[in-house]
């Protein structure tokens, strides 16, 4: 296990990058704690796999350093970093049996055959392949081969880190849930530092202690699932986390008051803005519909019943928005406005969250 430090790290695939836009991975300075499970989450092309391959040693960064427990491994080959990596598509030895595939990393390091047999049996049970241990890998399906890859990555207990690059892409949906649960259990049992790349928010939020959200080659927020949901640091986080994502309303902010679609909204705290585009963000779960009294004008366009709850699609001053109602509730007759609790409102300027200056008499 290892603490992983990204020191002034950046990467461009161009030989002579001229500006920030030429970098697939923009400058990073982060410490990832020893023994924690992280998920790198973001859309395709945001830099997740680039960062993972730099950590593993498959890619050399254009600038900066990678440190494991304070030791500079930037120029160290992959074999010297003592990591295990599982790729998006299965990598197995087709001519070997499942048993020998799983045993290979241990035998390659001279481990005792008794220990190898016990550990292989344990991992085979974990990935549900005890019955196939003596089969050749060549004749197995793609998802079975990927389970072998996962097992081979997990078979060693002494690695500095386990790296997973969208490993469940070829796994059927039911098995995905089981393997995610097993990976989480493995982390709890052995405390490996784990980094898991995915574009699937469900995978990220159910697997990781901390989620690292990336956008356009940059880490925009690192936090627990609760922190990402309640206080997105960037509008992309608000949009990407949640289904539907966070509502964003263009607004004018004056101290603790916002004007949205001609209506005034209490923010509950003073926010200092004035240097760019200002938006107010509210999760659909925290939007309430009203048929009378104060509120932001809104028109109900349709209601989608998804079983567990209802999604109410709204038009708010020309902006498409959403509210979520419990399954047993109905849209109030004549509903034509929405209201929010100040405690759940976030203010953004040029896409970045603006923290409150104070709440009442208290410092924020």
CORUR-V336853 format. One record per residue. N is the residue number from 0. RES is the residue in one letter. PSI is psi in whole degrees, 0 to 359 (999 if undefined). OMEGA is omega in degrees with one decimal (none if undefined). NEAR is the number of other C-alpha atoms within 8 Angstrom. Layout:
BEGIN
n:N res:RES psi:PSI omega:OMEGA near:NEAR
n:N res:RES psi:PSI omega:OMEGA near:NEAR
END
This chain:
BEGIN
n:0 res:X psi:152 omega:-177.2 near:11
n:1 res:X psi:147 omega:166.3 near:11
n:2 res:X psi:131 omega:-176.4 near:14
n:3 res:X psi:123 omega:-179.4 near:13
n:4 res:X psi:128 omega:174.3 near:13
n:5 res:X psi:110 omega:-172.0 near:13
n:6 res:X psi:107 omega:177.4 near:11
n:7 res:X psi:38 omega:-171.2 near:10
n:8 res:X psi:136 omega:174.4 near:15
n:9 res:X psi:157 omega:-179.9 near:14
n:10 res:X psi:137 omega:172.8 near:12
n:11 res:X psi:141 omega:176.2 near:12
n:12 res:X psi:357 omega:176.4 near:7
n:13 res:X psi:144 omega:-178.1 near:7
n:14 res:X psi:329 omega:-179.4 near:5
n:15 res:X psi:77 omega:179.9 near:4
n:16 res:X psi:138 omega:-175.3 near:9
n:17 res:X psi:343 omega:-179.2 near:5
n:18 res:X psi:179 omega:-175.6 near:6
n:19 res:X psi:325 omega:-178.2 near:7
n:20 res:X psi:343 omega:179.5 near:5
n:21 res:X psi:359 omega:-177.4 near:10
n:22 res:X psi:124 omega:174.4 near:14
n:23 res:X psi:331 omega:176.6 near:14
n:24 res:X psi:112 omega:-177.9 near:13
n:25 res:X psi:165 omega:-167.6 near:11
n:26 res:X psi:131 omega:-179.2 near:9
n:27 res:X psi:140 omega:171.8 near:11
n:28 res:X psi:100 omega:-176.6 near:9
n:29 res:X psi:151 omega:169.7 near:7
n:30 res:X psi:127 omega:175.9 near:8
n:31 res:X psi:122 omega:-168.7 near:8
n:32 res:X psi:146 omega:176.2 near:9
n:33 res:X psi:128 omega:172.6 near:10
n:34 res:X psi:1 omega:179.2 near:11
n:35 res:X psi:160 omega:178.4 near:12
n:36 res:X psi:122 omega:-178.3 near:14
n:37 res:X psi:145 omega:171.5 near:14
n:38 res:X psi:128 omega:172.2 near:15
n:39 res:X psi:113 omega:-172.3 near:14
n:40 res:X psi:134 omega:176.5 near:15
n:41 res:X psi:172 omega:-179.6 near:13
n:42 res:X psi:165 omega:178.4 near:8
n:43 res:X psi:135 omega:177.5 near:6
n:44 res:X psi:8 omega:-176.4 near:7
n:45 res:X psi:352 omega:177.7 near:12
n:46 res:X psi:5 omega:-176.6 near:14
n:47 res:X psi:306 omega:-176.7 near:13
n:48 res:X psi:327 omega:175.9 near:8
n:49 res:X psi:313 omega:179.7 near:10
n:50 res:X psi:317 omega:-179.7 near:9
n:51 res:X psi:318 omega:-179.1 near:12
n:52 res:X psi:333 omega:173.8 near:10
n:53 res:X psi:318 omega:179.1 near:11
n:54 res:X psi:322 omega:-177.0 near:8
n:55 res:X psi:342 omega:-178.5 near:12
n:56 res:X psi:3 omega:177.3 near:13
n:57 res:X psi:343 omega:-178.6 near:9
n:58 res:X psi:135 omega:179.4 near:8
n:59 res:X psi:127 omega:-175.7 near:8
n:60 res:X psi:152 omega:176.6 near:12
n:61 res:X psi:328 omega:177.6 near:8
n:62 res:X psi:160 omega:174.3 near:8
n:63 res:X psi:185 omega:-174.2 near:10
n:64 res:X psi:155 omega:168.9 near:12
n:65 res:X psi:128 omega:178.7 near:13
n:66 res:X psi:134 omega:171.2 near:14
n:67 res:X psi:115 omega:-177.7 near:12
n:68 res:X psi:41 omega:177.6 near:8
n:69 res:X psi:354 omega:-179.4 near:8
n:70 res:X psi:126 omega:-177.7 near:6
n:71 res:X psi:117 omega:178.9 near:9
n:72 res:X psi:16 omega:-175.4 near:10
n:73 res:X psi:320 omega:-177.7 near:10
n:74 res:X psi:4 omega:-179.7 near:7
n:75 res:X psi:137 omega:176.8 near:8
n:76 res:X psi:163 omega:-177.1 near:8
n:77 res:X psi:318 omega:-175.7 near:10
n:78 res:X psi:332 omega:-177.9 near:6
n:79 res:X psi:355 omega:-177.4 near:6
n:80 res:X psi:351 omega:177.5 near:11
n:81 res:X psi:53 omega:178.1 near:9
n:82 res:X psi:162 omega:172.3 near:12
n:83 res:X psi:135 omega:-178.1 near:10
n:84 res:X psi:135 omega:176.3 near:10
n:85 res:X psi:127 omega:-173.1 near:12
n:86 res:X psi:174 omega:-177.1 near:10
n:87 res:X psi:322 omega:179.7 near:11
n:88 res:X psi:147 omega:-171.1 near:8
n:89 res:X psi:138 omega:174.4 near:12
n:90 res:X psi:105 omega:-178.7 near:8
n:91 res:X psi:165 omega:174.9 near:9
n:92 res:X psi:103 omega:-172.4 near:8
n:93 res:X psi:328 omega:-176.1 near:8
n:94 res:X psi:350 omega:179.7 near:7
n:95 res:X psi:158 omega:172.4 near:10
n:96 res:X psi:166 omega:175.5 near:12
n:97 res:X psi:318 omega:180.0 near:13
n:98 res:X psi:313 omega:-176.9 near:10
n:99 res:X psi:327 omega:174.9 near:8
n:100 res:X psi:313 omega:-178.4 near:12
n:101 res:X psi:327 omega:-176.9 near:12
n:102 res:X psi:340 omega:-170.2 near:13
n:103 res:X psi:310 omega:-178.4 near:9
n:104 res:X psi:328 omega:-179.4 near:10
n:105 res:X psi:316 omega:178.5 near:11
n:106 res:X psi:326 omega:-179.9 near:11
n:107 res:X psi:338 omega:179.0 near:7
n:108 res:X psi:13 omega:172.0 near:6
n:109 res:X psi:27 omega:179.7 near:6
n:110 res:X psi:150 omega:-179.7 near:9
n:111 res:X psi:139 omega:-175.2 near:7
n:112 res:X psi:330 omega:176.8 near:7
n:113 res:X psi:315 omega:177.6 near:6
n:114 res:X psi:317 omega:-179.9 near:8
n:115 res:X psi:313 omega:-178.2 near:12
n:116 res:X psi:317 omega:-179.1 near:9
n:117 res:X psi:316 omega:-177.8 near:8
n:118 res:X psi:320 omega:178.2 near:9
n:119 res:X psi:318 omega:179.1 near:12
n:120 res:X psi:320 omega:179.8 near:9
n:121 res:X psi:314 omega:-179.3 near:8
n:122 res:X psi:320 omega:178.7 near:11
n:123 res:X psi:321 omega:177.1 near:12
n:124 res:X psi:320 omega:-178.2 near:9
n:125 res:X psi:321 omega:-177.8 near:8
n:126 res:X psi:6 omega:175.7 near:11
n:127 res:X psi:38 omega:-177.3 near:7
n:128 res:X psi:27 omega:178.7 near:9
n:129 res:X psi:324 omega:-177.6 near:8
n:130 res:X psi:342 omega:-176.8 near:6
n:131 res:X psi:9 omega:-173.1 near:7
n:132 res:X psi:326 omega:-176.4 near:10
n:133 res:X psi:7 omega:176.5 near:8
n:134 res:X psi:149 omega:172.6 near:7
n:135 res:X psi:144 omega:-178.6 near:11
n:136 res:X psi:336 omega:-174.3 near:13
n:137 res:X psi:319 omega:-173.3 near:7
n:138 res:X psi:5 omega:-176.3 near:5
n:139 res:X psi:159 omega:177.6 near:8
n:140 res:X psi:168 omega:-178.8 near:6
n:141 res:X psi:320 omega:-178.6 near:9
n:142 res:X psi:327 omega:176.1 near:10
n:143 res:X psi:320 omega:177.8 near:8
n:144 res:X psi:323 omega:179.1 near:13
n:145 res:X psi:328 omega:175.1 near:15
n:146 res:X psi:325 omega:175.4 near:9
n:147 res:X psi:316 omega:178.7 near:14
n:148 res:X psi:317 omega:178.0 near:12
n:149 res:X psi:316 omega:180.0 near:10
n:150 res:X psi:319 omega:179.7 near:12
n:151 res:X psi:327 omega:176.9 near:13
n:152 res:X psi:330 omega:-175.1 near:11
n:153 res:X psi:351 omega:-169.4 near:10
n:154 res:X psi:332 omega:178.6 near:13
n:155 res:X psi:137 omega:179.1 near:9
n:156 res:X psi:349 omega:-169.5 near:7
n:157 res:X psi:13 omega:-175.6 near:5
n:158 res:X psi:153 omega:174.4 near:11
n:159 res:X psi:323 omega:-178.0 near:12
n:160 res:X psi:151 omega:172.1 near:13
n:161 res:X psi:124 omega:-177.3 near:14
n:162 res:X psi:129 omega:-178.3 near:13
n:163 res:X psi:120 omega:-179.3 near:13
n:164 res:X psi:91 omega:-177.5 near:13
n:165 res:X psi:58 omega:-169.3 near:11
n:166 res:X psi:347 omega:-174.2 near:12
n:167 res:X psi:14 omega:-178.2 near:8
n:168 res:X psi:319 omega:-174.9 near:7
n:169 res:X psi:8 omega:-178.5 near:10
n:170 res:X psi:141 omega:-179.9 near:10
n:171 res:X psi:154 omega:-170.6 near:7
n:172 res:X psi:318 omega:-178.6 near:6
n:173 res:X psi:317 omega:-179.7 near:6
n:174 res:X psi:328 omega:176.5 near:8
n:175 res:X psi:313 omega:-178.3 near:10
n:176 res:X psi:316 omega:-178.9 near:8
n:177 res:X psi:316 omega:-177.5 near:8
n:178 res:X psi:323 omega:175.5 near:9
n:179 res:X psi:317 omega:178.8 near:11
n:180 res:X psi:319 omega:-179.1 near:9
n:181 res:X psi:322 omega:176.5 near:10
n:182 res:X psi:319 omega:178.1 near:9
n:183 res:X psi:319 omega:178.9 near:10
n:184 res:X psi:320 omega:177.4 near:8
n:185 res:X psi:318 omega:179.5 near:9
n:186 res:X psi:318 omega:179.4 near:12
n:187 res:X psi:324 omega:-176.8 near:7
n:188 res:X psi:320 omega:-170.6 near:6
n:189 res:X psi:346 omega:173.8 near:7
n:190 res:X psi:28 omega:175.8 near:10
n:191 res:X psi:149 omega:165.6 near:15
n:192 res:X psi:122 omega:-176.6 near:17
n:193 res:X psi:138 omega:175.1 near:13
n:194 res:X psi:123 omega:-170.1 near:13
n:195 res:X psi:115 omega:179.9 near:14
n:196 res:X psi:132 omega:177.9 near:13
n:197 res:X psi:157 omega:170.7 near:13
n:198 res:X psi:2 omega:-175.1 near:9
n:199 res:X psi:113 omega:-175.9 near:8
n:200 res:X psi:328 omega:179.0 near:10
n:201 res:X psi:316 omega:177.3 near:6
n:202 res:X psi:314 omega:-176.7 near:9
n:203 res:X psi:313 omega:-173.1 near:14
n:204 res:X psi:331 omega:180.0 near:10
n:205 res:X psi:339 omega:-176.1 near:7
n:206 res:X psi:318 omega:-161.0 near:13
n:207 res:X psi:149 omega:165.6 near:12
n:208 res:X psi:318 omega:178.6 near:8
n:209 res:X psi:137 omega:177.2 near:12
n:210 res:X psi:130 omega:179.1 near:16
n:211 res:X psi:105 omega:-176.9 near:13
n:212 res:X psi:127 omega:-178.6 near:12
n:213 res:X psi:145 omega:-179.9 near:16
n:214 res:X psi:122 omega:177.1 near:12
n:215 res:X psi:45 omega:175.3 near:9
n:216 res:X psi:10 omega:-175.0 near:13
n:217 res:X psi:144 omega:170.5 near:12
n:218 res:X psi:116 omega:-177.6 near:10
n:219 res:X psi:341 omega:175.1 near:11
n:220 res:X psi:141 omega:170.1 near:13
n:221 res:X psi:124 omega:-178.8 near:9
n:222 res:X psi:174 omega:174.4 near:10
n:223 res:X psi:162 omega:176.1 near:9
n:224 res:X psi:320 omega:-179.9 near:9
n:225 res:X psi:318 omega:179.3 near:7
n:226 res:X psi:319 omega:179.5 near:9
n:227 res:X psi:325 omega:-178.8 near:14
n:228 res:X psi:314 omega:-172.7 near:10
n:229 res:X psi:325 omega:-175.6 near:7
n:230 res:X psi:68 omega:177.3 near:7
n:231 res:X psi:129 omega:-177.9 near:12
n:232 res:X psi:343 omega:-176.8 near:11
n:233 res:X psi:150 omega:-178.6 near:12
n:234 res:X psi:331 omega:177.6 near:13
n:235 res:X psi:321 omega:178.7 near:8
n:236 res:X psi:316 omega:178.1 near:13
n:237 res:X psi:321 omega:179.9 near:15
n:238 res:X psi:319 omega:-170.6 near:11
n:239 res:X psi:328 omega:179.7 near:9
n:240 res:X psi:127 omega:-179.8 near:11
n:241 res:X psi:155 omega:179.5 near:9
n:242 res:X psi:104 omega:-2.5 near:4
n:243 res:X psi:165 omega:179.2 near:7
n:244 res:X psi:182 omega:-177.8 near:11
n:245 res:X psi:140 omega:170.7 near:12
n:246 res:X psi:137 omega:176.4 near:11
n:247 res:X psi:121 omega:-177.9 near:10
n:248 res:X psi:128 omega:171.8 near:9
n:249 res:X psi:138 omega:-172.9 near:9
n:250 res:X psi:161 omega:166.7 near:11
n:251 res:X psi:131 omega:-176.1 near:9
n:252 res:X psi:129 omega:177.1 near:11
n:253 res:X psi:97 omega:-180.0 near:9
n:254 res:X psi:248 omega:-178.6 near:9
n:255 res:X psi:15 omega:-179.6 near:11
n:256 res:X psi:137 omega:174.2 near:12
n:257 res:X psi:145 omega:173.7 near:14
n:258 res:X psi:118 omega:-178.7 near:11
n:259 res:X psi:122 omega:179.0 near:12
n:260 res:X psi:40 omega:176.6 near:9
n:261 res:X psi:355 omega:-178.5 near:6
n:262 res:X psi:150 omega:179.0 near:9
n:263 res:X psi:136 omega:-177.9 near:10
n:264 res:X psi:130 omega:177.2 near:10
n:265 res:X psi:124 omega:179.4 near:8
n:266 res:X psi:348 omega:178.6 near:11
n:267 res:X psi:354 omega:-179.2 near:10
n:268 res:X psi:159 omega:178.5 near:11
n:269 res:X psi:135 omega:175.3 near:13
n:270 res:X psi:132 omega:179.9 near:13
n:271 res:X psi:114 omega:179.8 near:9
n:272 res:X psi:182 omega:176.8 near:9
n:273 res:X psi:8 omega:-177.3 near:5
n:274 res:X psi:13 omega:179.4 near:5
n:275 res:X psi:196 omega:-179.5 near:7
n:276 res:X psi:128 omega:-178.5 near:8
n:277 res:X psi:135 omega:177.3 near:15
n:278 res:X psi:151 omega:174.1 near:13
n:279 res:X psi:130 omega:-178.3 near:13
n:280 res:X psi:132 omega:178.2 near:14
n:281 res:X psi:129 omega:177.3 near:13
n:282 res:X psi:144 omega:177.8 near:11
n:283 res:X psi:329 omega:179.4 near:13
n:284 res:X psi:339 omega:-174.8 near:7
n:285 res:X psi:13 omega:177.8 near:11
n:286 res:X psi:125 omega:178.1 near:13
n:287 res:X psi:139 omega:179.9 near:8
n:288 res:X psi:142 omega:-179.7 near:12
n:289 res:X psi:152 omega:176.9 near:12
n:290 res:X psi:354 omega:178.1 near:10
n:291 res:X psi:170 omega:179.6 near:7
n:292 res:X psi:185 omega:-179.5 near:5
n:293 res:X psi:161 omega:177.9 near:6
n:294 res:X psi:176 omega:179.4 near:11
n:295 res:X psi:128 omega:179.9 near:14
n:296 res:X psi:135 omega:-178.6 near:11
n:297 res:X psi:145 omega:177.5 near:11
n:298 res:X psi:128 omega:177.5 near:10
n:299 res:X psi:121 omega:-179.6 near:11
n:300 res:X psi:326 omega:175.7 near:8
n:301 res:X psi:164 omega:178.3 near:7
n:302 res:X psi:128 omega:-180.0 near:9
n:303 res:X psi:118 omega:177.4 near:8
n:304 res:X psi:111 omega:-177.4 near:9
n:305 res:X psi:17 omega:175.4 near:7
n:306 res:X psi:294 omega:-179.0 near:6
n:307 res:X psi:334 omega:-179.9 near:7
n:308 res:X psi:176 omega:176.8 near:11
n:309 res:X psi:139 omega:173.6 near:13
n:310 res:X psi:118 omega:178.9 near:12
n:311 res:X psi:117 omega:178.9 near:13
n:312 res:X psi:133 omega:-172.5 near:13
n:313 res:X psi:155 omega:168.3 near:13
n:314 res:X psi:117 omega:-178.9 near:12
n:315 res:X psi:99 omega:-179.4 near:12
n:316 res:X psi:35 omega:-179.8 near:7
n:317 res:X psi:358 omega:178.4 near:5
n:318 res:X psi:128 omega:177.0 near:7
n:319 res:X psi:128 omega:-176.5 near:8
n:320 res:X psi:176 omega:-177.5 near:11
n:321 res:X psi:153 omega:168.7 near:12
n:322 res:X psi:148 omega:177.7 near:15
n:323 res:X psi:127 omega:177.5 near:12
n:324 res:X psi:146 omega:172.2 near:11
n:325 res:X psi:153 omega:-175.4 near:8
n:326 res:X psi:324 omega:-174.8 near:10
n:327 res:X psi:351 omega:-178.8 near:5
n:328 res:X psi:154 omega:175.8 near:6
n:329 res:X psi:160 omega:176.9 near:6
n:330 res:X psi:128 omega:-179.6 near:6
n:331 res:X psi:139 omega:178.6 near:8
n:332 res:X psi:131 omega:178.8 near:5
n:333 res:X psi:13 omega:-178.9 near:5
n:334 res:X psi:124 omega:-178.2 near:12
n:335 res:X psi:17 omega:177.5 near:12
n:336 res:X psi:162 omega:179.6 near:14
n:337 res:X psi:151 omega:179.0 near:12
n:338 res:X psi:158 omega:-178.4 near:11
n:339 res:X psi:149 omega:169.5 near:10
n:340 res:X psi:127 omega:-179.8 near:7
n:341 res:X psi:331 omega:-176.4 near:8
n:342 res:X psi:342 omega:-175.7 near:6
n:343 res:X psi:9 omega:-178.3 near:10
n:344 res:X psi:138 omega:172.3 near:11
n:345 res:X psi:141 omega:178.8 near:10
n:346 res:X psi:135 omega:-178.3 near:12
n:347 res:X psi:143 omega:172.8 near:14
n:348 res:X psi:124 omega:-174.7 near:13
n:349 res:X psi:41 omega:174.0 near:7
n:350 res:X psi:351 omega:-179.3 near:11
n:351 res:X psi:141 omega:-177.4 near:9
n:352 res:X psi:137 omega:175.9 near:12
n:353 res:X psi:111 omega:-179.0 near:11
n:354 res:X psi:151 omega:178.1 near:7
n:355 res:X psi:146 omega:176.9 near:10
n:356 res:X psi:318 omega:177.9 near:10
n:357 res:X psi:157 omega:172.5 near:10
n:358 res:X psi:109 omega:-174.9 near:11
n:359 res:X psi:239 omega:-178.6 near:6
n:360 res:X psi:355 omega:-175.0 near:5
n:361 res:X psi:147 omega:174.2 near:6
n:362 res:X psi:145 omega:-178.4 near:6
n:363 res:X psi:999 omega:none near:7
END
